[in-house]
Amino acid sequence: HTQKESKHTPRPRTMSAFAFASKCVNPLALLRAHTSMGASSSRNVSRRTSAARPVTTAASGHDVGKSDTAMPVAADPEIEVFKAHQANAQKLSFADECRTLVELGRYGVISTFSREHGGEYPSGSIVGFAADTAGRPIFAMSSMSGHTGDLKANGRCSLTVTAPGFKGAADARVTIMGTVEPIPAGDATTAARDLYLAKHPDAFWVDFGDFSWHRMDNILGARLIGGFARAGGVNGEVYTAGVADPVAGFSPPIASHMNADHEDTLLAMVGHYVGLTVQKASIASLDALGMNLQVTRGEDSFNMRLPFETPATDRKAIKNVLVAMTKTANKAAKAAAAGKDGEAGDEEAAAGDGEAKEEAGEETKEAV
């Protein structure tokens, strides 16, 4: 049968590590769908999904795991190694990652129950905030703002915070839910003001008469979209017990330097530690346990996790671990290159010996 060619939907430029691995190693569904065309009865091709894998008993979500992809018909060996590596790559817990995003954040979207529609529909507003040591957002709110009136009528709300440099769905974000209430005047408001101004040093307007201090208390939980086939949530108790990462704030300057001057080093690290050959690599973010990279392999761009050899708890430690990993990766790359050169030399030598033997044989024949 002849069929009209159909236009394919353009492939997204960036995908998760899970989506990339699934795309590369699962041609089975495509094969079955093709061979079943024109059959008298259609056959459903089912895709196996994995159960949600919680981080703790009070946290639930989805993370890349060994059972997340179907068995391939013919798997690329590098992709198989990549899948295994990513399934076990060390990363922050859900609670710690939620706390880290809130700690790094300066602005977010607060969703309140709008008074304009009977308090039954949410309304979003962009607000500045600063988190205290318990991960509770603190706000300086004007009595003239709509969301301030909404909160006075109903303090239940949510705050969505995105990762620094957020560009789209492939980047991390967190939503926390709780109740925002005014902070009683006194030492608490003084501490709130100091904390807020440390994050927003130019916010001179917080001392205007129509502004007052508020804080999200009674946090019910947090919902995380990690951006790397990683999503889930934690309850309020687990969120509060989490710890903000000590080095995530250094991501921008370190990533900028490495991406601009040391992409060859990142390529070598991916090849050595992950076992995957890629043409481009850049750091999206990092934390005490490792780096989140965006890489390009052939026509596909996707994200991956590259853990550190040892945890890095301060900026100097990050430099030390990157230097050590660079040396290890470069040494391995040189050894592999030397091995290939040696094999090529052996092949050339063998070919030369063969030619010499043929020439000697011809000379012997002529002599005879």
DRENDO-1510 file (C-alpha; in Angstrom, 1 decimal, always signed):
<recs>
REC; n; res; u; v; w
REC; 1; HIS; +0.0; +0.0; +0.0 .
REC; 2; THR; +1.2; +3.5; -0.7 .
REC; 3; GLN; +0.9; +6.0; +2.0 .
REC; 4; LYS; +1.2; +9.8; +2.0 .
REC; 5; GLU; +4.2; +11.1; +3.9 .
REC; 6; SER; +3.2; +12.8; +7.1 .
REC; 7; LYS; +5.0; +15.7; +8.7 .
REC; 8; HIS; +6.7; +14.8; +11.9 .
REC; 9; THR; +6.4; +17.0; +15.0 .
REC; 10; PRO; +9.9; +18.6; +15.6 .
REC; 11; ARG; +11.9; +16.9; +18.3 .
REC; 12; PRO; +12.5; +19.1; +21.4 .
REC; 13; ARG; +16.1; +20.4; +21.6 .
REC; 14; THR; +16.5; +19.2; +25.2 .
REC; 15; MET; +15.3; +16.1; +26.9 .
REC; 16; SER; +15.9; +14.3; +30.1 .
REC; 17; ALA; +18.5; +11.6; +30.5 .
REC; 18; PHE; +15.6; +9.1; +31.0 .
REC; 19; ALA; +13.9; +10.2; +27.8 .
REC; 20; PHE; +17.1; +10.1; +25.8 .
REC; 21; ALA; +17.9; +6.5; +27.0 .
REC; 22; SER; +14.4; +5.4; +26.3 .
REC; 23; LYS; +14.6; +6.9; +22.8 .
REC; 24; CYS; +17.9; +5.2; +22.0 .
REC; 25; VAL; +17.2; +1.8; +23.3 .
REC; 26; ASN; +13.6; +1.0; +22.8 .
REC; 27; PRO; +12.9; +0.4; +19.1 .
REC; 28; LEU; +10.6; -2.5; +20.0 .
REC; 29; ALA; +7.4; -0.5; +20.1 .
REC; 30; LEU; +8.2; +1.2; +16.8 .
REC; 31; LEU; +8.9; -2.2; +15.2 .
REC; 32; ARG; +5.7; -3.8; +16.4 .
REC; 33; ALA; +3.7; -0.8; +15.3 .
REC; 34; HIS; +5.2; -1.0; +11.8 .
REC; 35; THR; +4.7; -4.7; +11.3 .
REC; 36; SER; +1.1; -4.6; +12.5 .
REC; 37; MET; +0.0; -2.1; +9.8 .
REC; 38; GLY; -2.7; -3.6; +7.5 .
REC; 39; ALA; -3.4; -6.5; +9.9 .
REC; 40; SER; -7.0; -7.6; +10.3 .
REC; 41; SER; -7.0; -6.8; +14.0 .
REC; 42; SER; -4.8; -4.2; +15.7 .
REC; 43; ARG; -2.5; -5.0; +18.6 .
REC; 44; ASN; -1.9; -2.7; +21.5 .
REC; 45; VAL; +1.8; -2.2; +22.4 .
REC; 46; SER; +2.0; -1.6; +26.1 .
REC; 47; ARG; +4.7; +0.3; +27.8 .
REC; 48; ARG; +5.8; -0.7; +31.2 .
REC; 49; THR; +6.0; +2.0; +33.8 .
REC; 50; SER; +7.8; +1.8; +37.0 .
REC; 51; ALA; +6.2; +2.4; +40.4 .
REC; 52; ALA; +7.0; +5.6; +42.2 .
REC; 53; ARG; +10.2; +5.3; +44.3 .
REC; 54; PRO; +10.1; +7.4; +47.5 .
REC; 55; VAL; +13.2; +8.8; +48.9 .
REC; 56; THR; +12.0; +8.5; +52.5 .
REC; 57; THR; +8.8; +7.1; +54.0 .
REC; 58; ALA; +7.4; +10.7; +54.1 .
REC; 59; ALA; +8.5; +11.5; +50.5 .
REC; 60; SER; +7.1; +10.3; +47.2 .
REC; 61; GLY; +8.1; +10.8; +43.6 .
REC; 62; HIS; +9.7; +9.6; +40.5 .
REC; 63; ASP; +13.4; +9.3; +39.9 .
REC; 64; VAL; +15.4; +7.6; +37.2 .
REC; 65; GLY; +15.7; +3.9; +38.1 .
REC; 66; LYS; +16.8; +0.6; +36.6 .
REC; 67; SER; +13.2; -0.4; +35.7 .
REC; 68; ASP; +12.3; +2.8; +34.0 .
REC; 69; THR; +13.0; +1.6; +30.4 .
REC; 70; ALA; +11.8; -1.4; +28.4 .
REC; 71; MET; +14.3; -4.1; +27.4 .
REC; 72; PRO; +15.8; -3.2; +24.0 .
REC; 73; VAL; +15.9; -5.3; +20.9 .
REC; 74; ALA; +19.5; -4.1; +20.1 .
REC; 75; ALA; +21.0; -1.8; +22.7 .
REC; 76; ASP; +23.9; +0.6; +22.1 .
REC; 77; PRO; +26.5; -0.6; +24.7 .
REC; 78; GLU; +27.3; +3.0; +25.6 .
REC; 79; ILE; +23.6; +3.7; +26.3 .
REC; 80; GLU; +23.4; +0.6; +28.5 .
REC; 81; VAL; +26.4; +1.9; +30.6 .
REC; 82; PHE; +24.8; +5.4; +30.7 .
REC; 83; LYS; +21.5; +4.0; +32.0 .
REC; 84; ALA; +23.2; +2.1; +34.7 .
REC; 85; HIS; +25.3; +5.0; +35.7 .
REC; 86; GLN; +22.4; +7.5; +35.9 .
REC; 87; ALA; +20.2; +5.0; +37.9 .
REC; 88; ASN; +22.8; +5.0; +40.7 .
REC; 89; ALA; +24.2; +8.6; +40.3 .
REC; 90; GLN; +24.3; +10.2; +43.7 .
REC; 91; LYS; +22.1; +13.3; +44.1 .
REC; 92; LEU; +20.5; +15.5; +46.8 .
REC; 93; SER; +17.5; +14.1; +48.6 .
REC; 94; PHE; +14.1; +15.6; +47.6 .
REC; 95; ALA; +13.9; +17.5; +50.9 .
REC; 96; ASP; +17.5; +18.9; +50.6 .
REC; 97; GLU; +16.8; +19.9; +47.0 .
REC; 98; CYS; +13.6; +21.7; +47.9 .
REC; 99; ARG; +15.3; +23.5; +50.7 .
REC; 100; THR; +18.2; +24.5; +48.4 .
REC; 101; LEU; +15.9; +26.0; +45.7 .
REC; 102; VAL; +14.0; +28.0; +48.3 .
REC; 103; GLU; +17.3; +29.2; +49.9 .
REC; 104; LEU; +18.7; +30.3; +46.6 .
REC; 105; GLY; +15.5; +32.0; +45.5 .
REC; 106; ARG; +14.8; +35.7; +45.6 .
REC; 107; TYR; +11.5; +35.9; +43.8 .
REC; 108; GLY; +8.6; +33.5; +43.3 .
REC; 109; VAL; +5.0; +33.3; +42.3 .
REC; 110; ILE; +2.6; +33.3; +45.3 .
REC; 111; SER; -0.8; +31.9; +44.5 .
REC; 112; THR; -3.6; +33.2; +46.8 .
REC; 113; PHE; -7.4; +32.7; +46.8 .
REC; 114; SER; -8.6; +35.8; +45.0 .
REC; 115; ARG; -11.3; +37.8; +46.7 .
REC; 116; GLU; -12.5; +39.0; +43.3 .
REC; 117; HIS; -14.1; +35.7; +42.6 .
REC; 118; GLY; -15.5; +34.7; +46.0 .
REC; 119; GLY; -12.2; +33.3; +47.2 .
REC; 120; GLU; -12.7; +30.2; +45.1 .
REC; 121; TYR; -10.1; +30.8; +42.3 .
REC; 122; PRO; -6.3; +31.2; +42.6 .
REC; 123; SER; -4.5; +34.3; +41.7 .
REC; 124; GLY; -0.7; +34.5; +41.1 .
REC; 125; SER; +1.6; +37.4; +42.0 .
REC; 126; ILE; +5.4; +37.7; +41.7 .
REC; 127; VAL; +6.8; +38.5; +45.1 .
REC; 128; GLY; +10.3; +38.9; +46.6 .
REC; 129; PHE; +11.1; +36.7; +49.6 .
REC; 130; ALA; +14.0; +35.4; +51.8 .
REC; 131; ALA; +14.0; +32.1; +53.6 .
REC; 132; ASP; +14.9; +31.7; +57.3 .
REC; 133; THR; +16.9; +28.9; +58.8 .
REC; 134; ALA; +13.8; +26.6; +58.9 .
REC; 135; GLY; +13.1; +27.2; +55.2 .
REC; 136; ARG; +10.1; +29.5; +55.8 .
REC; 137; PRO; +9.7; +32.3; +53.3 .
REC; 138; ILE; +9.6; +35.8; +54.7 .
REC; 139; PHE; +7.8; +38.6; +52.7 .
REC; 140; ALA; +7.6; +42.4; +52.9 .
REC; 141; MET; +4.0; +43.1; +51.7 .
REC; 142; SER; +2.2; +46.3; +50.9 .
REC; 143; SER; -1.3; +46.8; +52.1 .
REC; 144; MET; -2.1; +48.1; +48.6 .
REC; 145; SER; -1.2; +44.8; +46.9 .
REC; 146; GLY; -4.0; +42.5; +45.9 .
REC; 147; HIS; -2.4; +39.4; +47.3 .
REC; 148; THR; -2.0; +41.0; +50.7 .
REC; 149; GLY; -5.7; +41.4; +51.0 .
REC; 150; ASP; -6.2; +37.9; +49.7 .
REC; 151; LEU; -4.0; +36.5; +52.4 .
REC; 152; LYS; -5.7; +38.6; +55.1 .
REC; 153; ALA; -9.0; +36.9; +54.1 .
REC; 154; ASN; -7.4; +33.5; +53.7 .
REC; 155; GLY; -3.8; +32.9; +54.5 .
REC; 156; ARG; -3.6; +29.5; +52.7 .
REC; 157; CYS; -1.4; +29.7; +49.6 .
REC; 158; SER; +1.5; +28.3; +47.7 .
REC; 159; LEU; +4.8; +29.7; +46.6 .
REC; 160; THR; +6.6; +28.5; +43.4 .
REC; 161; VAL; +10.3; +29.1; +43.2 .
REC; 162; THR; +12.5; +28.3; +40.2 .
REC; 163; ALA; +16.2; +27.5; +40.0 .
REC; 164; PRO; +18.6; +30.3; +39.2 .
REC; 165; GLY; +18.8; +30.8; +35.5 .
REC; 166; PHE; +15.5; +29.0; +34.9 .
REC; 167; LYS; +14.7; +28.8; +31.2 .
REC; 168; GLY; +12.1; +26.1; +30.8 .
REC; 169; ALA; +10.6; +22.7; +31.6 .
REC; 170; ALA; +14.1; +21.1; +31.8 .
REC; 171; ASP; +15.0; +23.2; +34.8 .
REC; 172; ALA; +14.2; +22.7; +38.5 .
REC; 173; ARG; +11.4; +24.3; +40.4 .
REC; 174; VAL; +9.6; +23.7; +43.7 .
REC; 175; THR; +6.2; +24.7; +45.1 .
REC; 176; ILE; +5.7; +24.9; +48.8 .
REC; 177; MET; +2.3; +25.1; +50.5 .
REC; 178; GLY; +1.4; +26.7; +53.8 .
REC; 179; THR; -0.2; +29.6; +55.6 .
REC; 180; VAL; +1.1; +33.2; +55.4 .
REC; 181; GLU; +0.5; +35.3; +58.4 .
REC; 182; PRO; +1.7; +38.7; +59.7 .
REC; 183; ILE; +4.8; +38.6; +61.9 .
REC; 184; PRO; +4.1; +40.2; +65.3 .
REC; 185; ALA; +6.0; +43.4; +66.0 .
REC; 186; GLY; +9.2; +43.1; +68.0 .
REC; 187; ASP; +12.4; +41.2; +67.7 .
REC; 188; ALA; +10.9; +38.8; +65.1 .
REC; 189; THR; +10.2; +41.7; +62.7 .
REC; 190; THR; +13.7; +43.1; +63.2 .
REC; 191; ALA; +15.2; +39.7; +62.4 .
REC; 192; ALA; +12.9; +39.3; +59.4 .
REC; 193; ARG; +14.0; +42.8; +58.1 .
REC; 194; ASP; +17.7; +41.9; +58.4 .
REC; 195; LEU; +17.2; +38.6; +56.6 .
REC; 196; TYR; +15.2; +40.1; +53.8 .
REC; 197; LEU; +17.7; +43.0; +53.2 .
REC; 198; ALA; +20.6; +40.5; +53.1 .
REC; 199; LYS; +18.9; +38.9; +50.1 .
REC; 200; HIS; +17.5; +42.2; +48.7 .
REC; 201; PRO; +19.9; +45.0; +49.7 .
REC; 202; ASP; +18.3; +47.6; +47.5 .
REC; 203; ALA; +14.8; +47.1; +49.0 .
REC; 204; PHE; +14.7; +50.5; +50.8 .
REC; 205; TRP; +10.9; +50.6; +50.4 .
REC; 206; VAL; +10.4; +47.9; +53.1 .
REC; 207; ASP; +10.4; +50.7; +55.7 .
REC; 208; PHE; +7.5; +52.6; +54.0 .
REC; 209; GLY; +4.5; +52.9; +56.2 .
REC; 210; ASP; +2.2; +50.6; +54.1 .
REC; 211; PHE; +4.6; +47.6; +54.3 .
REC; 212; SER; +4.5; +44.9; +56.9 .
REC; 213; TRP; +6.3; +41.6; +57.5 .
REC; 214; HIS; +4.8; +38.3; +56.8 .
REC; 215; ARG; +6.0; +34.7; +56.9 .
REC; 216; MET; +4.8; +31.3; +55.6 .
REC; 217; ASP; +4.2; +29.1; +58.7 .
REC; 218; ASN; +2.6; +25.7; +59.0 .
REC; 219; ILE; +4.2; +24.4; +55.8 .
REC; 220; LEU; +2.2; +21.4; +54.7 .
REC; 221; GLY; +4.7; +20.1; +52.1 .
REC; 222; ALA; +6.7; +20.8; +49.0 .
REC; 223; ARG; +6.4; +19.5; +45.5 .
REC; 224; LEU; +9.6; +19.3; +43.4 .
REC; 225; ILE; +10.2; +19.1; +39.7 .
REC; 226; GLY; +13.9; +18.4; +39.5 .
REC; 227; GLY; +14.2; +18.8; +35.8 .
REC; 228; PHE; +16.1; +15.5; +35.3 .
REC; 229; ALA; +13.4; +12.8; +35.1 .
REC; 230; ARG; +13.0; +13.6; +38.8 .
REC; 231; ALA; +9.8; +14.7; +40.5 .
REC; 232; GLY; +8.1; +14.1; +43.8 .
REC; 233; GLY; +7.1; +15.7; +47.0 .
REC; 234; VAL; +7.8; +15.7; +50.8 .
REC; 235; ASN; +5.6; +16.6; +53.7 .
REC; 236; GLY; +6.1; +19.7; +55.8 .
REC; 237; GLU; +8.0; +17.8; +58.5 .
REC; 238; VAL; +10.5; +16.3; +56.1 .
REC; 239; TYR; +10.9; +19.6; +54.3 .
REC; 240; THR; +11.7; +21.4; +57.5 .
REC; 241; ALA; +14.2; +18.7; +58.4 .
REC; 242; GLY; +16.0; +19.1; +55.0 .
REC; 243; VAL; +19.2; +21.1; +54.7 .
REC; 244; ALA; +20.0; +23.7; +52.0 .
REC; 245; ASP; +23.1; +22.6; +50.0 .
REC; 246; PRO; +26.2; +24.5; +51.1 .
REC; 247; VAL; +27.8; +25.0; +47.7 .
REC; 248; ALA; +24.9; +25.3; +45.2 .
REC; 249; GLY; +25.1; +29.1; +45.5 .
REC; 250; PHE; +28.5; +28.9; +43.8 .
REC; 251; SER; +27.1; +27.3; +40.6 .
REC; 252; PRO; +26.9; +30.4; +38.4 .
REC; 253; PRO; +30.5; +31.5; +38.6 .
REC; 254; ILE; +32.0; +28.0; +38.5 .
REC; 255; ALA; +29.7; +26.9; +35.7 .
REC; 256; SER; +30.5; +30.0; +33.7 .
REC; 257; HIS; +34.2; +29.5; +34.0 .
REC; 258; MET; +34.2; +25.8; +33.3 .
REC; 259; ASN; +31.8; +26.1; +30.3 .
REC; 260; ALA; +33.8; +29.0; +28.8 .
REC; 261; ASP; +37.3; +27.6; +29.3 .
REC; 262; HIS; +37.2; +23.9; +30.0 .
REC; 263; GLU; +34.6; +22.2; +27.9 .
REC; 264; ASP; +37.3; +19.7; +26.8 .
REC; 265; THR; +37.7; +18.7; +30.4 .
REC; 266; LEU; +33.9; +18.2; +30.8 .
REC; 267; LEU; +33.9; +16.0; +27.7 .
REC; 268; ALA; +36.7; +13.9; +29.1 .
REC; 269; MET; +34.9; +13.5; +32.5 .
REC; 270; VAL; +31.7; +12.4; +30.8 .
REC; 271; GLY; +33.6; +9.8; +28.7 .
REC; 272; HIS; +35.6; +8.5; +31.7 .
REC; 273; TYR; +33.0; +8.6; +34.5 .
REC; 274; VAL; +29.8; +8.0; +32.6 .
REC; 275; GLY; +31.2; +6.0; +29.7 .
REC; 276; LEU; +29.3; +8.1; +27.1 .
REC; 277; THR; +30.8; +9.8; +24.0 .
REC; 278; VAL; +29.4; +13.3; +23.6 .
REC; 279; GLN; +30.3; +16.2; +21.4 .
REC; 280; LYS; +29.3; +19.0; +23.7 .
REC; 281; ALA; +29.0; +19.4; +27.5 .
REC; 282; SER; +28.2; +22.3; +29.8 .
REC; 283; ILE; +27.4; +22.6; +33.5 .
REC; 284; ALA; +23.8; +23.6; +34.3 .
REC; 285; SER; +24.2; +23.5; +38.1 .
REC; 286; LEU; +26.2; +21.8; +40.8 .
REC; 287; ASP; +25.9; +20.9; +44.5 .
REC; 288; ALA; +28.0; +19.2; +47.1 .
REC; 289; LEU; +27.4; +15.8; +45.5 .
REC; 290; GLY; +28.0; +16.5; +41.9 .
REC; 291; MET; +27.1; +18.4; +38.7 .
REC; 292; ASN; +24.0; +18.5; +36.4 .
REC; 293; LEU; +25.2; +18.7; +32.8 .
REC; 294; GLN; +23.6; +19.4; +29.5 .
REC; 295; VAL; +25.3; +17.4; +26.8 .
REC; 296; THR; +24.9; +16.8; +23.0 .
REC; 297; ARG; +25.3; +13.4; +21.4 .
REC; 298; GLY; +24.7; +13.3; +17.7 .
REC; 299; GLU; +21.5; +15.2; +17.1 .
REC; 300; ASP; +20.2; +14.9; +20.6 .
REC; 301; SER; +20.7; +17.2; +23.6 .
REC; 302; PHE; +19.8; +16.0; +27.0 .
REC; 303; ASN; +20.6; +16.3; +30.7 .
REC; 304; MET; +22.7; +14.0; +32.9 .
REC; 305; ARG; +24.1; +13.7; +36.4 .
REC; 306; LEU; +27.8; +13.5; +37.0 .
REC; 307; PRO; +28.6; +12.9; +40.7 .
REC; 308; PHE; +31.8; +14.1; +42.3 .
REC; 309; GLU; +34.3; +11.5; +43.5 .
REC; 310; THR; +34.0; +12.9; +47.0 .
REC; 311; PRO; +31.5; +15.4; +48.4 .
REC; 312; ALA; +32.5; +19.1; +48.3 .
REC; 313; THR; +31.3; +21.2; +51.2 .
REC; 314; ASP; +32.9; +24.5; +50.3 .
REC; 315; ARG; +34.1; +26.4; +47.2 .
REC; 316; LYS; +37.8; +25.3; +47.7 .
REC; 317; ALA; +36.7; +21.7; +47.9 .
REC; 318; ILE; +34.8; +22.0; +44.6 .
REC; 319; LYS; +38.0; +23.2; +43.0 .
REC; 320; ASN; +40.0; +20.4; +44.5 .
REC; 321; VAL; +37.6; +17.7; +43.4 .
REC; 322; LEU; +37.3; +19.1; +39.9 .
REC; 323; VAL; +41.1; +19.2; +39.5 .
REC; 324; ALA; +41.4; +15.6; +40.7 .
REC; 325; MET; +38.6; +14.4; +38.4 .
REC; 326; THR; +40.2; +16.3; +35.5 .
REC; 327; LYS; +43.5; +14.6; +36.0 .
REC; 328; THR; +41.9; +11.2; +36.3 .
REC; 329; ALA; +39.8; +11.7; +33.2 .
REC; 330; ASN; +42.7; +13.1; +31.1 .
REC; 331; LYS; +45.0; +10.3; +32.2 .
REC; 332; ALA; +42.4; +7.7; +31.1 .
REC; 333; ALA; +41.9; +9.5; +27.8 .
REC; 334; LYS; +45.7; +9.6; +27.1 .
REC; 335; ALA; +46.0; +5.9; +28.0 .
REC; 336; ALA; +43.1; +5.0; +25.7 .
REC; 337; ALA; +44.6; +7.1; +22.9 .
REC; 338; ALA; +48.0; +5.4; +23.4 .
REC; 339; GLY; +46.3; +2.0; +23.3 .
REC; 340; LYS; +44.6; +2.8; +20.0 .
REC; 341; ASP; +47.9; +4.1; +18.6 .
REC; 342; GLY; +49.6; +0.9; +19.7 .
REC; 343; GLU; +46.9; -1.2; +18.0 .
REC; 344; ALA; +47.3; +0.8; +14.9 .
REC; 345; GLY; +51.0; +0.4; +15.0 .
REC; 346; ASP; +50.7; -3.4; +15.5 .
REC; 347; GLU; +48.3; -3.6; +12.5 .
REC; 348; GLU; +50.8; -1.6; +10.4 .
REC; 349; ALA; +53.6; -3.8; +11.5 .
REC; 350; ALA; +51.7; -6.9; +10.8 .
REC; 351; ALA; +50.7; -5.6; +7.3 .
REC; 352; GLY; +54.4; -4.7; +6.7 .
REC; 353; ASP; +55.5; -8.2; +7.7 .
REC; 354; GLY; +52.9; -9.7; +5.4 .
REC; 355; GLU; +54.1; -7.6; +2.5 .
REC; 356; ALA; +57.7; -8.5; +3.3 .
REC; 357; LYS; +56.8; -12.2; +3.4 .
REC; 358; GLU; +55.0; -12.0; +0.1 .
REC; 359; GLU; +58.0; -10.3; -1.5 .
REC; 360; ALA; +60.3; -12.9; -0.1 .
REC; 361; GLY; +58.1; -15.6; -1.4 .
REC; 362; GLU; +58.1; -14.1; -4.9 .
REC; 363; GLU; +61.9; -13.8; -4.7 .
REC; 364; THR; +62.1; -17.5; -3.6 .
REC; 365; LYS; +59.9; -18.6; -6.4 .
REC; 366; GLU; +62.0; -16.7; -8.9 .
REC; 367; ALA; +65.1; -18.2; -7.5 .
REC; 368; VAL; +63.7; -21.7; -7.8 .
</recs>
